[in-house]
Amino acid sequence: MTSSILFKSLPVSLLYCILLIPIPLYFYWGIVNQLGPDPLRFLEHKYGELGLIFLLVTLSISPLFKYVKINLVRYRRCIGLVSFYYIVSHICVYFFLDIGLSIDILLSDLQKRYYIIAGFFAFITLIPLALTSNNFALRKLNIKTWNKIHSFVYIAIILSIFHFILMSKTWTGELYFYTGITILILILKIKSTKLYKKLSTYSNADISK
Amino acid sequence: MKILKYSDVTPYNFYLNRRKFVEALGLASLAFVPTPTLAKKSYSTNAKPNTIEEITNYNNFYEFGTSKTDPAKYAQSLTTDPWEITFEGVSQNKKKFDLAEILKGKAIRERIYRLRCVEGWSMVIPWMGFPLRDLINELELDNNAKFVAFETVYRPTEMRGQKRATLDWPYREGLTIEEALHPLTFIATGLYGKELPNQNGAPFRLVVPWKYGFKSIKSITKISFTKEQPYTTWSSENPREYGFYSNVNPNVDHPRWSQATERVIGEGLFGERRKTELFNGYIEEVGDLYKGMDLKKYY
């Protein structure tokens, strides 16, 4: 009970602040060399991982409401945008610090490296979602169009998880965990689509005959 | 004392912290008397070594977990004393040796090598130990040995990472006999003048400075001399990405990333990348081993 009161009373603007603090904080720790022997890789991976986590949280909000009756819907836009900011930070570390602004390396990575290709397209897919995650766009756009744009998030999560799998040397515990959550979210999503419902009514009808 | 050479590169005083270890080395080697080999400076790099904190907190040792910080956290559970090493493919009667027997009479020296990881980073490490060939020369090898195979200890009760099938345990690596006999090929038993920390492959590990780090197998418990090219863990796990030779080569990319440059551990967030050198800078020393070999094919 207390937790749900807390959720209800937490203003969205405060949530933005809390969730975004790690971005400058980790960067500061990186500058003062508090991120271990390999601060660059740490920062790059941390931003990427947090981006993925927040993306998964965003996608969990609708099944959480549907199956567990936990209503976090009013925080969905905030968490989704936070995820996007982490992903932007992740890409900034890659471009500015990791490859040192080299367009040559960027282009060769985009031709040869499957995990970078997957990650790049995941990011591209998320841009229209980020741009329309505001009341102005919601008013301007027809709700069907808006919903269609925002269903791209499922493409983005599939690409993101591939990005993670393809860059890994082996199947680690984290990788199993994030892939598992992604698969669960996708299954629940598929089950809620009209097409799936239609098909299952047909097959149920077949069985009852 | 010649030992001062060591203090040029390290804040640590030269000492061995375990009496047992000193005893194991035998009286003759107690003082680490400089040998002619030590004078051959070219084998060590002049680069400034990484700090002990960096070297002992950034390790790939999947036997203790896949994160770089796992080995420092969990490697203390490995018992490194007593330690036995079994030899196969040798004709002498005795095949199993206690580590102390192996170390007896070996002139322990320092070698500062740059370790280039296949993942695209490098660090400079002041090892203590002896060339592998000092050991091989004491053995009676079977006549037609062409390769040397190494095996890491398999002890899931002490190595928590081995409880999961991350890799096909035990970890195995191998070299050609020519590579194994090369004076650069080193057995490390110490680091920064002290005993080798567990996370760095205690008590007995290989260091092959012109190959990617994963060839330098840790915590060795078995050494076999074979006719056929032995099974090696990473090249079997993913043959397209990791070859048997795995010589450091900036011109042969890993399928998923470039090997042209490397991140230098210890240079901080804004550190510049370093240009990777062919054979990690040892082309003069090891170039002849691969004369006429297509390094793109035999990566």
Interface residues (C-beta under 8 A of the other chain):
Chain A: G30 I31 N33 L35 G36 P37 D38 P39 L40 R41 L43 L97 G100 I105 S108 K112 R113 Y114 Y115 L166 M167 K169 T170 W171 T172 G173
Chain B: N50 E53 E54 N57 Y58 Y62 T66 S67 K68 T69 E119 W121 M123 R164 T166 L167 E237 D253 P255 R256 W257 S258 R263 I265 G266 G268 L269 F270 G271 E272 R273
